[in-house]
Amino acid sequence: MIIFNSSPLIHLTKIGKIEYVLNMFDFIVIPSEVYSEVIEEGIKEGFSDAILLNNYFKNKKIKRMEIIKPDLILKDYLHPGEYEAIILAQQLDGLLVMDDRKARTVAEQKNLEVLTTADVLLLLLKENMINSTLFQLNLGKYSVNGWLAPDIYKKYLTEGKKYE
């Protein structure tokens, strides 16, 4: 099971790769807070990516889940979407996709497996769902928008060359 936080969901949709992710997995899980932030609020704001994600939700490719056992200490420490994504990943013993460094550190301290948006792009390359050119192009889009530091961008480019 794979659980997404807001940022990677938005980023992968904006660069046109969420469909690839949804083809790789039967479905993805998002916490209620992420659904509210990304889909409900996005639709209110008229964002086309929110409308696209809502269509995937209606087709059950994206499933919204509630947390069962809250962690009140963690809740005050993290953004609500990140908090719920971490708790859901614990509850479901799932793979977590999130970009925020502080939240990733918390997740790793809880022994959760965490991927970033760049990791997902690399995974798509490894699985031959995108080619090297598309990987570089999408990583570049991700980097240009300020979502990826230059040194990290270079690291992923180097890693991606292994799959050319």
Secondary structure, DSSP 8 states (H G I E B T S, - for coil): -EEE-HHHHHHHHHTT-HHHHHHHSS-EEEEHHHIIIIIIHHHHHT-HHHHHHHHHHHTTSEEEE--SS--HHHHHHS-HHHHHHHHHHHHHT-EEE---HHHHHHHHHTT--EE-HHHHHHHHHHTTSS-HHHHHHHHHHHIIIIIS-HHHHHHHHHHHHTT-
